């Protein structure tokens, strides 16, 4: 298993040569290798109803399973109930992007000039132009700075401009999330380090030394566009304000202890990337003026350096594995823009994706408000997701990108020899849990399934400040994941080949 940081590092290595992944359900009822006969329809429905009743889940449960080859429905409960899909929605976004952009698509970040280069002096503006790459990191900006020097630039006499207009600017993926959660950063056409800044604190006498940087495994450039102040209080732990073009944070002193660190979201991604690029360029003896954001690129520019992202299929595999919200939103909006419908924001782009799903798969009960599933207003029915999964499997587009879903014993340990094999996308919000994908029974039958559970009333009672760790949500989600595994094992036995 790779950590999120390892994913970032591996991506950087690939180029030179991102809400959180839900834990798997914790309880496994080891299935028999083969079931002699399938139960009757009435008996199956009664058994499913009894299983759901035993789960102890408040709210709604909706699920459905079908044969992959024929698409024949096998069993369902509330198959037409529209519930929040959470991060299961990223599977739909992956298909949308593949269909629109193609598996080999790459996003390009460019260094441009509107002037001329002579004798090492650039007479004109230097432009950092984002191309919608959600995996751009500080290492890549260091490479671009080196390429700028290799291109012969020693001095820039014009202004330093930054352009993030390849995609719309969005302050936060979900405005209802607390300001400080790293899984809901800003979105635009230029991102860096998944639009997160690293906050570190260490005890220094009676106070604390704090640092804000854009670290990767190789570099740790400090930033000036995000600042932190320790305040003598207990709550709230964090406050945020956008003042004078700077992300101003405060943190409660009573929450710090002796030392630690965490990633905080960036609300001004263009300024963040420009800040780090200036540092990288300065290391090569090139001084840039303070950056100014531009809404449009000049008509005539010259390319000085560029950086390409990994191919889209590799990025989507990482997005699904680590459930990175920023990747989903940027890739989803890029796909919408590529269809000739430049979106106004996430909701607008998600509506285009929903209409695409209707046209391609004939489903009408997919209504998304974003591409990551973080927004709780999105709705998908199990039957609609099943139709998409069955069609996608025939095309061979989705299953290779999905993560293997491990079956576990009563102590939470992975059963490596478990006879049921699952590839699926998880989804978790507070009082919302989803799972959708494919399972192979012990006898080799291939099934597609969708499971959505949600207590929307409990979620609606939460204040904005409670969204990170609300009371009761952990236990609720644990029961939901246990039910998911029990349903998978039920289907693996009942519908074995």
C-alpha positions in Angstrom: 0.0 0.0 0.0 1.3 3.5 -0.9 0.6 6.5 1.3 -0.8 9.6 -0.2 2.7 11.2 0.0 4.1 8.1 -1.8 1.5 8.6 -4.5 2.7 12.2 -5.0 6.3 11.1 -5.0 5.7 8.2 -7.5 3.8 10.6 -9.8 6.7 13.0 -9.7 9.1 10.2 -10.5 7.0 9.1 -13.4 6.9 12.6 -14.8 10.7 13.1 -14.6 11.4 9.7 -16.2 -5.6 14.9 -4.3 -11.3 13.9 0.8 -10.1 10.2 2.4 -10.2 6.6 1.3 -12.7 4.7 3.3 -11.6 1.8 5.4 -12.9 -1.5 4.3 -15.7 -3.2 6.2 -14.4 -4.8 9.4 -16.4 -8.0 9.7 -16.5 -11.1 7.4 -18.8 -14.0 7.5 -16.7 -16.6 5.6 -18.8 -18.0 2.8 -19.3 -21.6 1.7 -17.4 -22.4 -1.5 -20.6 -23.3 -3.4 -24.3 -23.0 -2.8 -26.3 -26.0 -4.1 -29.4 -24.1 -5.2 -30.6 -20.5 -5.4 -33.4 -19.5 -3.0 -36.8 -18.6 -4.4 -37.5 -14.9 -5.2 -39.7 -14.7 -2.1 -37.2 -16.3 0.1 -34.4 -14.2 -1.3 -36.3 -11.0 -0.7 -37.1 -12.0 2.9 -33.5 -12.9 3.5 -32.3 -9.6 2.2 -34.9 -7.7 4.2 -33.8 -9.5 7.4 -30.2 -8.8 6.7 -30.8 -5.1 6.3 -33.0 -5.0 9.5 -30.1 -6.5 11.5 -27.7 -3.8 10.4 -28.9 -1.3 13.0 -28.5 1.5 10.5 -30.6 4.6 10.8 -31.7 6.3 7.6 -32.0 4.6 4.2 -30.4 1.6 2.6 -30.6 1.0 -1.1 -28.8 -1.7 -3.0 -28.9 -3.8 -6.2 -26.9 -6.5 -7.9 -26.9 -7.8 -11.5 -25.1 -10.2 -13.8 -22.3 -8.4 -15.6 -22.6 -10.3 -18.9 -26.3 -10.0 -19.4 -27.1 -7.1 -17.2 -29.9 -9.2 -15.7 -31.1 -7.8 -12.3 -30.7 -10.4 -9.5 -31.7 -8.7 -6.3 -32.5 -5.2 -5.1 -33.8 -3.1 -2.2 -34.8 0.5 -3.0 -33.1 0.2 -6.4 -34.8 3.4 -7.5 -34.0 5.3 -4.3 -31.8 8.3 -5.0 -29.1 8.8 -2.3 -25.8 10.7 -2.0 -23.1 8.6 -3.7 -20.2 10.2 -1.9 -16.9 9.2 -3.6 -18.4 6.4 -5.5 -19.2 9.3 -7.9 -15.5 9.4 -8.9 -16.1 6.2 -10.9 -18.6 8.1 -13.0 -16.2 11.0 -13.4 -13.4 8.6 -14.5 -15.7 7.2 -17.3 -16.7 10.7 -18.3 -13.1 11.8 -18.6 -12.0 8.7 -20.5 -14.9 9.1 -23.0 -14.2 12.8 -23.5 -10.4 13.2 -23.3 -9.1 9.7 -24.0 -6.8 7.5 -21.9 -3.6 9.1 -23.2 -4.5 12.7 -22.6 -2.0 14.8 -20.7 -2.3 18.3 -19.1 0.5 20.8 -19.9 1.8 23.5 -17.6 3.7 26.2 -19.7 6.2 29.0 -19.2 5.5 31.6 -21.8 6.7 35.0 -22.7 5.1 37.9 -24.5 8.5 39.5 -25.2 11.9 38.5 -26.7 15.0 36.9 -25.4 18.4 38.4 -26.3 21.7 37.9 -24.5 20.1 36.2 -21.6 17.7 39.1 -21.0 14.0 38.6 -21.4 12.5 41.9 -22.5 8.8 41.3 -21.8 6.5 39.5 -19.4 7.1 36.0 -18.1 3.9 33.9 -17.7 3.3 30.8 -15.7 0.3 29.3 -17.5 -1.7 26.4 -15.8 -3.1 23.7 -18.0 -5.4 22.0 -15.5 -2.9 19.5 -14.2 -4.1 18.4 -10.8 -0.8 16.6 -10.0 1.6 19.4 -10.4 3.9 19.7 -7.4 6.9 21.7 -6.2 9.3 19.3 -7.8 7.8 20.0 -11.2 8.1 23.8 -10.7 11.8 23.2 -9.8 12.2 21.4 -13.1 10.5 24.3 -15.0 12.8 26.8 -13.3 15.8 24.7 -14.4 14.4 24.5 -18.0 14.0 28.3 -18.0 17.6 28.7 -17.2 18.6 26.1 -19.8 16.6 28.1 -22.3 19.1 30.9 -21.8 17.1 33.2 -19.5 19.2 35.1 -16.9 17.2 38.2 -16.3 13.5 39.1 -16.7 12.8 42.8 -17.2 9.1 42.5 -17.6 6.4 41.5 -15.2 5.7 38.1 -13.8 2.2 37.0 -14.7 0.2 33.9 -13.7 -2.7 32.4 -15.6 -5.1 29.9 -14.1 -8.1 30.5 -16.4 -8.0 27.1 -18.1 -10.7 26.2 -15.6 -13.2 28.2 -13.5 -12.1 29.5 -10.1 -13.9 27.8 -7.2 -13.1 28.9 -3.6 -13.9 25.5 -2.0 -15.2 22.2 -3.5 -17.9 22.2 -0.9 -18.6 25.5 0.9 -20.4 23.6 3.7 -17.1 22.0 4.9 -15.0 23.7 7.6 -12.4 26.1 6.3 -9.4 24.0 7.4 -10.1 20.6 5.9 -7.6 19.7 3.3 -10.0 17.6 1.2 -12.0 20.7 0.2 -9.4 23.1 -1.3 -9.9 25.8 -4.0 -10.1 24.7 -7.6 -8.8 26.5 -10.7 -6.8 25.8 -13.9 -3.5 25.9 -11.9 -3.0 23.7 -8.8 0.0 22.8 -6.8 0.5 20.0 -4.3 -3.2 19.2 -4.5 -3.8 22.8 -3.4 -2.6 22.1 0.1 0.0 24.0 2.2 2.0 22.3 4.9 1.7 23.8 8.4 4.2 22.6 11.0 4.7 23.8 14.6 7.3 23.1 17.2 7.5 24.2 20.8 9.9 27.1 21.3 10.2 28.2 24.9 6.8 29.4 26.1 5.6 29.7 22.5 5.7 27.9 19.2 7.7 28.2 16.0 5.4 27.8 13.0 6.2 27.2 9.4 4.1 27.2 6.2 5.7 25.5 3.2 5.0 23.7 -0.1 7.0 20.6 0.7 7.5 17.5 -1.4 10.0 14.7 -0.7 12.8 16.8 -2.4 12.0 20.4 -1.6 10.5 22.5 1.2 10.1 26.0 -0.1 8.5 28.4 2.4 5.6 30.4 1.2 4.5 34.0 1.9 0.9 33.7 0.5 -0.2 31.6 3.5 0.5 32.8 7.0 -0.2 31.3 10.5 -0.6 33.0 13.8 -0.9 31.2 17.2 -3.7 32.7 19.3 -4.2 32.1 23.0 -7.5 30.2 23.0 -9.0 26.7 23.1 -11.6 26.9 20.4 -12.1 27.2 17.5 -8.9 25.3 16.6 -8.6 27.2 13.3 -9.9 30.4 11.7 -9.4 31.6 8.2 -9.5 35.0 6.4 -8.6 36.2 2.9 -6.9 39.5 3.5 -4.7 41.5 1.1 -4.2 38.5 -1.3 -3.0 36.3 1.6 -4.5 33.2 3.2 -4.5 34.3 6.9 -4.8 31.5 9.4 -4.9 31.4 13.2 -4.6 28.3 15.4 -5.6 27.8 19.0 -2.5 27.5 21.2 -4.3 25.0 23.5 -4.6 22.6 20.6 -0.9 22.5 19.6 0.8 20.4 22.2 4.6 20.1 21.8 4.6 19.9 18.1 3.1 18.5 14.9 1.9 19.2 11.4 -1.0 19.0 9.0 -2.0 20.0 5.5 -4.3 23.0 5.2 -6.3 23.9 2.0 -5.1 26.6 -0.3 -7.7 29.2 -1.3 -5.5 31.1 -3.8 -3.9 28.4 -5.9 -2.5 30.8 -8.6 -0.7 32.9 -6.0 0.5 29.7 -4.3 2.1 28.3 -7.5 3.5 31.7 -8.4 5.0 32.1 -4.9 6.8 28.7 -5.1 7.9 29.2 -8.7 9.6 32.6 -7.8 11.5 30.7 -5.1 12.6 28.0 -7.5 13.7 30.5 -10.2 15.6 32.6 -7.6 17.7 29.5 -6.8 19.0 29.8 -10.4 19.8 33.4 -10.0 16.7 34.8 -11.8 14.7 37.4 -10.0 11.0 37.8 -10.7 8.7 40.6 -9.6 5.7 39.8 -7.5 3.1 37.9 -9.6 0.0 39.4 -11.0 -2.9 37.1 -12.0 -4.3 37.6 -15.5 -7.7 36.5 -16.8 -6.5 36.0 -20.4 -3.3 35.0 -22.1 -1.8 37.4 -24.6 -2.5 36.7 -28.2 1.1 36.2 -29.2 3.4 34.3 -26.9 6.6 32.2 -27.1 7.0 28.9 -25.3 10.1 28.7 -23.1 9.4 25.6 -21.1 6.7 23.1 -20.4 5.7 20.2 -18.1 3.3 17.4 -19.0 1.2 15.4 -16.5 1.1 11.6 -16.6 -1.4 10.1 -19.0 -5.0 10.3 -18.0 -5.6 6.6 -17.3 -2.7 6.6 -14.8 -4.0 9.7 -13.1 -7.5 8.2 -12.9 -6.2 5.1 -11.3 -4.5 7.2 -8.6 -7.6 9.4 -8.2 -9.8 6.3 -7.6 -7.3 4.6 -5.3 -6.7 7.6 -3.0 -10.1 9.2 -3.6 -8.6 12.6 -4.3 -11.3 15.2 -4.6 -9.3 17.9 -6.3 -8.2 15.5 -9.1 -11.8 14.5 -9.7 -13.0 18.2 -9.9 -10.2 19.4 -12.2 -10.4 16.4 -14.5 -14.2 16.5 -14.6 -14.3 20.2 -15.4 -11.5 19.7 -18.0 -13.7 17.1 -19.7 -16.6 19.5 -19.8 -14.5 22.2 -21.3 -13.2 19.8 -23.9 -16.8 19.1 -24.9 -17.1 22.8 -25.9 -19.1 23.8 -22.9 -16.9 25.8 -20.6 -18.5 25.4 -17.2 -19.3 28.3 -14.9 -18.4 26.2 -11.9 -18.6 22.7 -10.4 -22.4 22.5 -10.4 -22.6 23.5 -14.0 -20.0 21.0 -15.0 -21.5 18.2 -13.0 -24.9 18.9 -14.8 -23.2 18.4 -18.1 -21.8 15.1 -16.9 -25.2 14.0 -15.7 -26.6 14.7 -19.1 -23.8 12.8 -20.7 -24.6 9.8 -18.5 -28.2 9.9 -19.7 -27.2 10.1 -23.3 -24.5 7.4 -23.1 -26.1 4.9 -20.7 -29.8 5.8 -20.8 -30.0 6.6 -17.1 -32.1 9.5 -15.8 -31.6 9.2 -12.1 -28.0 10.5 -11.9 -28.0 14.1 -10.7 -24.5 15.4 -9.6 -23.5 18.7 -8.2 -19.8 18.1 -8.5 -17.4 15.5 -9.8 -16.0 14.2 -6.5 -19.1 13.3 -4.6 -18.2 15.7 -1.7 -21.4 17.8 -2.2 -24.2 16.1 -0.3 -26.9 17.3 -2.8 -25.7 14.8 -5.5 -28.1 11.9 -6.0 -27.7 8.5 -7.7 -29.9 5.4 -7.6 -28.4 1.9 -7.3 -30.2 0.8 -10.5 -28.7 3.7 -12.5 -25.2 3.0 -11.2 -25.7 -0.7 -12.2 -26.6 0.3 -15.7 -23.4 2.3 -16.0 -21.2 -0.4 -14.4 -22.5 -3.2 -16.7 -22.0 -1.1 -19.9 -18.6 0.1 -18.8 -17.5 -3.4 -18.1 -18.4 -4.5 -21.6 -16.2 -1.7 -22.9 -13.4 -2.8 -20.5 -13.0 0.8 -19.4 -13.5 0.9 -15.6 -12.7 -2.3 -13.8 -8.9 -2.1 -14.5 -8.8 1.3 -12.8 -10.7 0.2 -9.6 -8.9 -0.8 -6.4 -9.2 -4.3 -5.1 -11.5 -4.3 -2.1 -10.2 -6.7 0.6 -12.5 -9.0 2.5 -11.8 -9.2 6.2 -12.3 -11.4 9.3 -14.0 -10.5 12.5 -10.8 -8.8 13.8 -10.5 -6.7 10.7 -7.6 -8.7 9.2 -7.5 -9.1 5.5 -8.4 -12.7 4.3 -6.0 -13.1 1.4 -7.5 -16.4 0.4 -11.1 -15.3 0.6 -13.0 -16.9 -2.4 -14.9 -13.7 -3.3 -12.8 -11.1 -5.2 -14.0 -7.5 -5.4 -12.9 -4.4 -7.3 -14.9 -1.4 -6.2 -15.0 2.3 -5.4 -15.8 3.3 -1.8 -17.5 6.5 -0.7 -17.7 8.0 2.7 -19.2 11.2 4.2 -20.6 11.7 7.6 -23.6 9.4 7.9 -23.2 8.5 4.2 -21.5 5.4 2.9 -21.4 3.9 -0.6 -19.8 1.1 -2.5 -20.0 0.2 -6.1 -18.1 -2.1 -8.4 -17.7 -5.7 -9.4 -17.4 -9.1 -7.6 -16.3 -12.5 -8.7 -18.0 -15.4 -6.9 -16.0 -18.5 -5.8 -17.3 -20.3 -8.9 -16.3 -17.5 -11.3 -19.6 -15.7 -11.8 -19.1 -11.9 -12.4 -21.6 -9.5 -10.8 -22.0 -5.8 -10.7 -23.4 -4.2 -7.5 -24.2 -0.8 -5.9 -24.8 -0.1 -2.2 -25.8 3.3 -0.9 -26.6 4.1 2.7 -27.5 7.5 4.2 -29.0 9.1 7.2 -29.7 12.5 5.6 -31.6 13.7 8.7 -28.6 13.1 11.0 -26.3 14.8 8.5 -28.7 17.8 8.2 -28.4 18.4 12.0 -24.7 18.9 11.8 -23.3 22.4 12.1 -20.5 23.5 9.7 -18.0 23.2 12.5 -19.1 19.6 13.2 -18.5 18.4 9.7 -15.0 17.1 10.3 -15.6 14.6 13.2 -19.2 14.7 14.3 -20.4 12.6 17.2 -21.9 9.2 16.2 -20.7 9.3 12.6 -17.8 6.9 13.1 -20.0 4.2 14.7 -22.6 4.7 12.0 -20.2 4.4 9.2 -18.6 1.3 10.7 -22.1 -0.4 10.7 -22.6 0.7 7.1 -19.3 -0.9 6.0 -20.1 -4.1 7.9 -23.4 -4.3 6.0 -21.6 -3.8 2.7 -19.4 -6.8 3.3 -22.3 -8.9 4.5 -24.2 -8.0 1.3 -21.2 -8.9 -0.9 -20.9 -12.2 0.8 -24.6 -12.9 0.5 -24.5 -12.2 -3.2 -21.2 -14.2 -3.6 -23.0 -17.3 -2.2 -26.5 -16.8 -3.6 -25.5 -16.1 -7.1 -22.5 -18.3 -7.5 -21.8 -19.8 -10.9 
